Structures are given as structure tokens and as C-alpha cells.
Amino acid sequence: MPAPQAAPGLGRYIIRARETPAALAAFIETIRGDPDIALVDTIGPPGQVHTAVIEIAPSKALQFERRFIHSNELIVERDQPLSMSD
């Protein structure tokens, strides 16, 4: 079954904690009320989520990438569909 696709004009991005899950937990709390960001899924045990999948406009994702590129908190990358390899 194919993975669900992002809504038109939006992309799916993975936000990962670099060192501690606390930074990601704080990030998730800040985006919860934002109508421009949909939290699609989280990965990790309760209380120690290390990865979030969000749906967002590429321009806003680029702002997050720039914000966190030189920090030790979070990594932002485009979610890529998985494929079978030989």
C-alpha cells in the first residue's frame, strides 16, 4: 500500500532531535497551535520521541532548516518515500 501523499502545495518533513528528545518535545509544543503545520506522526517511546513527521509548505520548512542548521537541537529534512532495493 503506497504511503499517503502530502496535500497539494505542502511537503512532508522529518524533524529529528540531534542530542536530546527535549528539544523536539519543545518544538512539537510550539507548532501544535499553528494552522500551517500538521503533525503527521511521531516516532519513539512515550516521553522520548526522537522524530516527528510534519506537513508544511516548503517555504516554511526552509525557514526551520535555516533556523536549526547550526544548532545542536534539531535536524530538518524532506521526508523521502521508501523503496525496495536490490
N, CA, C and O atoms as a printed pandas DataFrame, in Angstrom:
     atom_number atom_name residue_name chain_id  residue_number  x_coord  y_coord  z_coord
0              1         N          MET        A               1    0.841   -1.170    0.000
1              2        CA          MET        A               1    0.000    0.000    0.000
2              3         C          MET        A               1    0.891    1.239    0.000
3              4         O          MET        A               1    1.779    1.347    0.846
4              5         N          PRO        A               2    0.679    2.183   -0.929
5              6        CA          PRO        A               2    1.533    3.364   -1.004
6              7         C          PRO        A               2    1.305    4.285    0.188
7              8         O          PRO        A               2    0.214    4.337    0.754
8              9         N          ALA        A               3    2.361    5.014    0.556
9             10        CA          ALA        A               3    2.280    5.968    1.665
10            11         C          ALA        A               3    1.386    7.131    1.269
11            12         O          ALA        A               3    1.377    7.530    0.105
12            13         N          PRO        A               4    0.631    7.684    2.219
13            14        CA          PRO        A               4   -0.201    8.850    1.914
14            15         C          PRO        A               4    0.667   10.012    1.457
15            16         O          PRO        A               4    1.764   10.232    1.970
16            17         N          GLN        A               5    0.160   10.737    0.497
17            18        CA          GLN        A               5    0.888   11.876   -0.040
18            19         C          GLN        A               5    0.478   13.148    0.695
19            20         O          GLN        A               5   -0.620   13.230    1.246
20            21         N          ALA        A               6    1.362   14.131    0.701
21            22        CA          ALA        A               6    1.065   15.424    1.314
22            23         C          ALA        A               6    0.014   16.147    0.481
23            24         O          ALA        A               6   -0.123   15.893   -0.716
24            25         N          ALA        A               7   -0.712   17.032    1.109
25            26        CA          ALA        A               7   -1.706   17.836    0.416
26            27         C          ALA        A               7   -1.007   18.701   -0.639
27            28         O          ALA        A               7    0.174   19.016   -0.494
28            29         N          PRO        A               8   -1.730   19.087   -1.704
29            30        CA          PRO        A               8   -1.117   19.928   -2.736
30            31         C          PRO        A               8   -0.520   21.203   -2.138
31            32         O          PRO        A               8   -1.143   21.862   -1.304
32            33         N          GLY        A               9    0.680   21.535   -2.571
33            34        CA          GLY        A               9    1.366   22.728   -2.088
34            35         C          GLY        A               9    2.102   22.539   -0.771
35            36         O          GLY        A               9    2.770   23.452   -0.286
36            37         N          LEU        A              10    1.974   21.341   -0.194
37            38        CA          LEU        A              10    2.651   21.043    1.060
38            39         C          LEU        A              10    3.633   19.909    0.852
39            40         O          LEU        A              10    3.529   19.142   -0.106
40            41         N          GLY        A              11    4.578   19.815    1.752
41            42        CA          GLY        A              11    5.536   18.713    1.716
42            43         C          GLY        A              11    5.623   18.084    3.085
43            44         O          GLY        A              11    5.250   18.688    4.091
44            45         N          ARG        A              12    6.117   16.868    3.112
45            46        CA          ARG        A              12    6.332   16.182    4.381
46            47         C          ARG        A              12    7.801   16.289    4.748
47            48         O          ARG        A              12    8.686   16.074    3.920
48            49         N          TYR        A              13    8.041   16.628    6.009
49            50        CA          TYR        A              13    9.398   16.815    6.505
50            51         C          TYR        A              13    9.584   16.046    7.794
51            52         O          TYR        A              13    8.650   15.880    8.579
52            53         N          ILE        A              14   10.799   15.583    8.000
53            54        CA          ILE        A              14   11.169   14.882    9.215
54            55         C          ILE        A              14   11.967   15.853   10.074
55            56         O          ILE        A              14   12.912   16.489    9.606
56            57         N          ILE        A              15   11.575   15.953   11.328
57            58        CA          ILE        A              15   12.294   16.776   12.294
58            59         C          ILE        A              15   12.854   15.802   13.325
59            60         O          ILE        A              15   12.096   15.091   13.986
60            61         N          ARG        A              16   14.177   15.768   13.464
61            62        CA          ARG        A              16   14.811   14.813   14.390
62            63         C          ARG        A              16   15.595   15.554   15.457
63            64         O          ARG        A              16   16.180   16.608   15.209
64            65         N          ALA        A              17   15.592   14.976   16.652
65            66        CA          ALA        A              17   16.408   15.513   17.737
66            67         C          ALA        A              17   17.861   15.131   17.484
67            68         O          ALA        A              17   18.154   13.971   17.196
68            69         N          ARG        A              18   18.764   16.086   17.589
69            70        CA          ARG        A              18   20.195   15.777   17.410
70            71         C          ARG        A              18   20.763   15.066   18.632
71            72         O          ARG        A              18   21.457   14.058   18.503
72            73         N          GLU        A              19   20.467   15.593   19.816
73            74        CA          GLU        A              19   21.071   15.036   21.026
74            75         C          GLU        A              19   20.028   14.579   22.034
75            76         O          GLU        A              19   20.059   13.433   22.483
76            77         N          THR        A              20   19.113   15.457   22.390
77            78        CA          THR        A              20   18.131   15.103   23.417
78            79         C          THR        A              20   16.717   15.258   22.889
79            80         O          THR        A              20   16.444   16.170   22.109
80            81         N          PRO        A              21   15.818   14.384   23.301
81            82        CA          PRO        A              21   14.426   14.488   22.868
82            83         C          PRO        A              21   13.721   15.748   23.377
83            84         O          PRO        A              21   12.682   16.132   22.838
84            85         N          ALA        A              22   14.271   16.393   24.405
85            86        CA          ALA        A              22   13.629   17.578   24.983
86            87         C          ALA        A              22   13.466   18.694   23.942
87            88         O          ALA        A              22   12.443   19.379   23.932
88            89         N          ALA        A              23   14.446   18.880   23.084
89            90        CA          ALA        A              23   14.364   19.927   22.060
90            91         C          ALA        A              23   13.217   19.638   21.097
91            92         O          ALA        A              23   12.502   20.554   20.691
92            93         N          LEU        A              24   13.041   18.380   20.731
93            94        CA          LEU        A              24   11.952   18.025   19.829
94            95         C          LEU        A              24   10.607   18.183   20.533
95            96         O          LEU        A              24    9.648   18.661   19.929
96            97         N          ALA        A              25   10.527   17.792   21.787
97            98        CA          ALA        A              25    9.282   17.948   22.548
98            99         C          ALA        A              25    8.880   19.421   22.605
99           100         O          ALA        A              25    7.703   19.747   22.448
100          101         N          ALA        A              26    9.841   20.307   22.825
101          102        CA          ALA        A              26    9.561   21.743   22.870
102          103         C          ALA        A              26    9.103   22.239   21.502
103          104         O          ALA        A              26    8.174   23.041   21.413
104          105         N          PHE        A              27    9.745   21.768   20.440
105          106        CA          PHE        A              27    9.360   22.152   19.086
106          107         C          PHE        A              27    7.924   21.719   18.799
107          108         O          PHE        A              27    7.140   22.500   18.262
108          109         N          ILE        A              28    7.577   20.496   19.148
109          110        CA          ILE        A              28    6.223   19.979   18.903
110          111         C          ILE        A              28    5.197   20.839   19.635
111          112         O          ILE        A              28    4.135   21.140   19.089
112          113         N          GLU        A              29    5.504   21.229   20.848
113          114        CA          GLU        A              29    4.575   22.075   21.605
114          115         C          GLU        A              29    4.374   23.424   20.917
115          116         O          GLU        A              29    3.263   23.955   20.922
116          117         N          THR        A              30    5.425   23.985   20.330
117          118        CA          THR        A              30    5.303   25.299   19.682
118          119         C          THR        A              30    4.501   25.230   18.385
119          120         O          THR        A              30    3.881   26.222   18.002
120          121         N          ILE        A              31    4.496   24.088   17.700
121          122        CA          ILE        A              31    3.767   24.005   16.431
122          123         C          ILE        A              31    2.326   23.532   16.593
123          124         O          ILE        A              31    1.540   23.632   15.651
124          125         N          ARG        A              32    1.972   23.028   17.749
125          126        CA          ARG        A              32    0.625   22.457   17.954
126          127         C          ARG        A              32   -0.499   23.416   17.592
127          128         O          ARG        A              32   -1.511   22.973   17.048
128          129         N          GLY        A              33   -0.373   24.688   17.862
129          130        CA          GLY        A              33   -1.436   25.641   17.564
130          131         C          GLY        A              33   -1.317   26.300   16.200
131          132         O          GLY        A              33   -2.152   27.131   15.844
132          133         N          ASP        A              34   -0.296   25.944   15.434
133          134        CA          ASP        A              34   -0.053   26.595   14.137
134          135         C          ASP        A              34   -0.900   25.928   13.053
135          136         O          ASP        A              34   -0.698   24.751   12.756
136          137         N          PRO        A              35   -1.848   26.663   12.457
137          138        CA          PRO        A              35   -2.703   26.058   11.428
138          139         C          PRO        A              35   -1.964   25.726   10.130
139          140         O          PRO        A              35   -2.492   25.002    9.287
140          141         N          ASP        A              36   -0.749   26.251    9.967
141          142        CA          ASP        A              36    0.023   25.994    8.746
142          143         C          ASP        A              36    0.883   24.741    8.843
143          144         O          ASP        A              36    1.540   24.365    7.873
144          145         N          ILE        A              37    0.885   24.090   10.007
145          146        CA          ILE        A              37    1.718   22.905   10.215
146          147         C          ILE        A              37    0.849   21.775   10.753
147          148         O          ILE        A              37    0.137   21.940   11.743
148          149         N          ALA        A              38    0.917   20.629   10.088
149          150        CA          ALA        A              38    0.196   19.444   10.566
150          151         C          ALA        A              38    1.206   18.437   11.098
151          152         O          ALA        A              38    2.134   18.049   10.388
152          153         N          LEU        A              39    1.028   18.022   12.328
153          154        CA          LEU        A              39    1.854   16.963   12.903
154          155         C          LEU        A              39    1.273   15.645   12.429
155          156         O          LEU        A              39    0.181   15.261   12.848
156          157         N          VAL        A              40    1.995   14.945   11.556
157          158        CA          VAL        A              40    1.505   13.713   10.934
158          159         C          VAL        A              40    1.764   12.504   11.818
159          160         O          VAL        A              40    0.899   11.640   11.963
160          161         N          ASP        A              41    2.959   12.441   12.414
161          162        CA          ASP        A              41    3.321   11.275   13.214
162          163         C          ASP        A              41    4.518   11.612   14.087
163          164         O          ASP        A              41    5.259   12.557   13.817
164          165         N          THR        A              42    4.692   10.825   15.136
165          166        CA          THR        A              42    5.895   10.909   15.958
166          167         C          THR        A              42    6.472    9.507   16.094
167          168         O          THR        A              42    5.751    8.512   16.030
168          169         N          ILE        A              43    7.779    9.450   16.281
169          170        CA          ILE        A              43    8.473    8.171   16.377
170          171         C          ILE        A              43    9.311    8.178   17.654
171          172         O          ILE        A              43   10.056    9.122   17.918
172          173         N          GLY        A              44    9.179    7.129   18.426
173          174        CA          GLY        A              44    9.938    6.986   19.656
174          175         C          GLY        A              44    9.021    6.611   20.799
175          176         O          GLY        A              44    7.800    6.730   20.697
176          177         N          PRO        A              45    9.614    6.160   21.883
177          178        CA          PRO        A              45    8.805    5.763   23.034
178          179         C          PRO        A              45    8.142    6.969   23.691
179          180         O          PRO        A              45    8.641    8.088   23.568
180          181         N          PRO        A              46    7.030    6.761   24.384
181          182        CA          PRO        A              46    6.366    7.877   25.065
182          183         C          PRO        A              46    7.346    8.611   25.988
183          184         O          PRO        A              46    8.090    7.997   26.752
184          185         N          GLY        A              47    7.319    9.923   25.892
185          186        CA          GLY        A              47    8.213   10.735   26.707
186          187         C          GLY        A              47    9.616   10.867   26.159
187          188         O          GLY        A              47   10.416   11.639   26.688
188          189         N          GLN        A              48    9.933   10.122   25.099
189          190        CA          GLN        A              48   11.264   10.194   24.484
190          191         C          GLN        A              48   11.169   10.174   22.962
191          192         O          GLN        A              48   11.976    9.539   22.283
192          193         N          VAL        A              49   10.177   10.874   22.446
193          194        CA          VAL        A              49   10.008   10.952   20.999
194          195         C          VAL        A              49   11.254   11.604   20.406
195          196         O          VAL        A              49   11.675   12.668   20.859
196          197         N          HIS        A              50   11.847   10.963   19.385
197          198        CA          HIS        A              50   13.076   11.485   18.787
198          199         C          HIS        A              50   12.874   12.004   17.369
199          200         O          HIS        A              50   13.758   12.661   16.819
200          201         N          THR        A              51   11.718   11.713   16.771
201          202        CA          THR        A              51   11.466   12.123   15.392
202          203         C          THR        A              51    9.999   12.499   15.235
203          204         O          THR        A              51    9.114   11.841   15.782
204          205         N          ALA        A              52    9.753   13.571   14.478
205          206        CA          ALA        A              52    8.391   13.979   14.145
206          207         C          ALA        A              52    8.291   14.113   12.633
207          208         O          ALA        A              52    9.244   14.521   11.971
208          209         N          VAL        A              53    7.137   13.768   12.099
209          210        CA          VAL        A              53    6.844   13.971   10.683
210          211         C          VAL        A              53    5.783   15.058   10.622
211          212         O          VAL        A              53    4.719   14.943   11.229
212          213         N          ILE        A              54    6.091   16.121    9.877
213          214        CA          ILE        A              54    5.154   17.227    9.754
214          215         C          ILE        A              54    4.830   17.479    8.291
215          216         O          ILE        A              54    5.603   17.126    7.401
216          217         N          GLU        A              55    3.684   18.089    8.056
217          218        CA          GLU        A              55    3.282   18.502    6.723
218          219         C          GLU        A              55    3.231   20.025    6.746
219          220         O          GLU        A              55    2.565   20.628    7.587
220          221         N          ILE        A              56    3.945   20.628    5.808
221          222        CA          ILE        A              56    4.152   22.079    5.861
222          223         C          ILE        A              56    4.501   22.595    4.462
223          224         O          ILE        A              56    4.945   21.834    3.603
224          225         N          ALA        A              57    4.297   23.879    4.248
225          226        CA          ALA        A              57    4.711   24.499    2.989
226          227         C          ALA        A              57    6.228   24.477    2.908
227          228         O          ALA        A              57    6.902   24.722    3.908
228          229         N          PRO        A              58    6.780   24.184    1.724
229          230        CA          PRO        A              58    8.241   24.137    1.593
230          231         C          PRO        A              58    8.943   25.421    2.028
231          232         O          PRO        A              58   10.054   25.360    2.554
232          233         N          SER        A              59    8.325   26.569    1.823
233          234        CA          SER        A              59    8.967   27.828    2.226
234          235         C          SER        A              59    9.104   27.918    3.747
235          236         O          SER        A              59   10.108   28.420    4.252
236          237         N          LYS        A              60    8.106   27.438    4.469
237          238        CA          LYS        A              60    8.180   27.461    5.929
238          239         C          LYS        A              60    9.183   26.414    6.427
239          240         O          LYS        A              60    9.887   26.646    7.410
240          241         N          ALA        A              61    9.245   25.279    5.756
241          242        CA          ALA        A              61   10.236   24.261    6.118
242          243         C          ALA        A              61   11.645   24.808    5.937
243          244         O          ALA        A              61   12.533   24.526    6.742
244          245         N          LEU        A              62   11.850   25.585    4.888
245          246        CA          LEU        A              62   13.158   26.195    4.648
246          247         C          LEU        A              62   13.533   27.143    5.790
247          248         O          LEU        A              62   14.701   27.222    6.170
248          249         N          GLN        A              63   12.558   27.854    6.333
249          250        CA          GLN        A              63   12.818   28.720    7.494
250          251         C          GLN        A              63   13.297   27.889    8.681
251          252         O          GLN        A              63   14.232   28.282    9.378
252          253         N          PHE        A              64   12.657   26.738    8.915
253          254        CA          PHE        A              64   13.083   25.862   10.006
254          255         C          PHE        A              64   14.487   25.316    9.744
255          256         O          PHE        A              64   15.314   25.250   10.654
256          257         N          GLU        A              65   14.751   24.924    8.487
257          258        CA          GLU        A              65   16.084   24.412    8.150
258          259         C          GLU        A              65   17.151   25.455    8.473
259          260         O          GLU        A              65   18.175   25.140    9.080
260          261         N          ARG        A              66   16.907   26.681    8.067
261          262        CA          ARG        A              66   17.874   27.754    8.320
262          263         C          ARG        A              66   18.028   28.025    9.813
263          264         O          ARG        A              66   19.127   28.301   10.295
264          265         N          ARG        A              67   16.919   27.944   10.534
265          266        CA          ARG        A              67   16.950   28.204   11.972
266          267         C          ARG        A              67   17.769   27.172   12.725
267          268         O          ARG        A              67   18.468   27.512   13.680
268          269         N          PHE        A              68   17.691   25.913   12.306
269          270        CA          PHE        A              68   18.337   24.839   13.051
270          271         C          PHE        A              68   19.626   24.303   12.431
271          272         O          PHE        A              68   20.236   23.393   12.993
272          273         N          ILE        A              69   20.054   24.837   11.298
273          274        CA          ILE        A              69   21.215   24.271   10.598
274          275         C          ILE        A              69   22.487   24.318   11.445
275          276         O          ILE        A              69   23.304   23.400   11.378
276          277         N          HIS        A              70   22.660   25.352   12.223
277          278        CA          HIS        A              70   23.877   25.471   13.028
278          279         C          HIS        A              70   23.636   25.224   14.512
279          280         O          HIS        A              70   24.456   25.589   15.354
280          281         N          SER        A              71   22.502   24.599   14.823
281          282        CA          SER        A              71   22.215   24.330   16.232
282          283         C          SER        A              71   22.456   22.851   16.527
283          284         O          SER        A              71   22.543   22.025   15.619
284          285         N          ASN        A              72   22.558   22.548   17.777
285          286        CA          ASN        A              72   22.702   21.157   18.197
286          287         C          ASN        A              72   21.361   20.581   18.637
287          288         O          ASN        A              72   21.318   19.560   19.323
288          289         N          GLU        A              73   20.257   21.239   18.242
289          290        CA          GLU        A              73   18.947   20.824   18.700
290          291         C          GLU        A              73   18.242   19.877   17.731
291          292         O          GLU        A              73   17.952   18.729   18.069
292          293         N          LEU        A              74   17.969   20.373   16.521
293          294        CA          LEU        A              74   17.116   19.623   15.591
294          295         C          LEU        A              74   17.707   19.557   14.193
295          296         O          LEU        A              74   18.499   20.407   13.786
296          297         N          ILE        A              75   17.303   18.530   13.479
297          298        CA          ILE        A              75   17.649   18.354   12.063
298          299         C          ILE        A              75   16.334   18.353   11.290
299          300         O          ILE        A              75   15.383   17.677   11.681
300          301         N          VAL        A              76   16.280   19.106   10.200
301          302        CA          VAL        A              76   15.100   19.175    9.350
302          303         C          VAL        A              76   15.484   18.610    7.988
303          304         O          VAL        A              76   16.460   19.048    7.379
304          305         N          GLU        A              77   14.709   17.633    7.513
305          306        CA          GLU        A              77   14.965   17.089    6.180
306          307         C          GLU        A              77   13.664   16.660    5.532
307          308         O          GLU        A              77   12.702   16.302    6.211
308          309         N          ARG        A              78   13.649   16.700    4.227
309          310        CA          ARG        A              78   12.458   16.296    3.468
310          311         C          ARG        A              78   12.244   14.801    3.651
311          312         O          ARG        A              78   13.189   14.014    3.602
312          313         N          ASP        A              79   10.987   14.420    3.862
313          314        CA          ASP        A              79   10.624   13.013    4.004
314          315         C          ASP        A              79   10.631   12.382    2.613
315          316         O          ASP        A              79    9.939   12.848    1.707
316          317         N          GLN        A              80   11.404   11.339    2.457
317          318        CA          GLN        A              80   11.506   10.647    1.171
318          319         C          GLN        A              80   10.781    9.311    1.242
319          320         O          GLN        A              80   10.897    8.596    2.237
320          321         N          PRO        A              81   10.037    8.971    0.201
321          322        CA          PRO        A              81    9.373    7.663    0.217
322          323         C          PRO        A              81   10.393    6.530    0.230
323          324         O          PRO        A              81   11.451    6.618   -0.393
324          325         N          LEU        A              82   10.060    5.482    0.939
325          326        CA          LEU        A              82   10.936    4.319    0.976
326          327         C          LEU        A              82   10.731    3.495   -0.295
327          328         O          LEU        A              82    9.642    3.471   -0.869
328          329         N          SER        A              83   11.783    2.830   -0.714
329          330        CA          SER        A              83   11.679    1.971   -1.889
330          331         C          SER        A              83   12.458    0.700   -1.641
331          332         O          SER        A              83   13.375    0.662   -0.819
332          333         N          MET        A              84   12.090   -0.315   -2.345
333          334        CA          MET        A              84   12.801   -1.592   -2.235
334          335         C          MET        A              84   14.107   -1.474   -3.007
335          336         O          MET        A              84   14.145   -0.898   -4.095
336          337         N          SER        A              85   15.168   -2.018   -2.444
337          338        CA          SER        A              85   16.439   -2.020   -3.150
338          339         C          SER        A              85   16.817   -3.441   -3.503
339          340         O          SER        A              85   16.302   -4.401   -2.930
340          341         N          ASP        A              86   17.714   -3.559   -4.445
341          342        CA          ASP        A              86   18.139   -4.886   -4.899
342          343         C          ASP        A              86   19.089   -5.528   -3.943
343          344         O          ASP        A              86   19.540   -6.648   -4.179
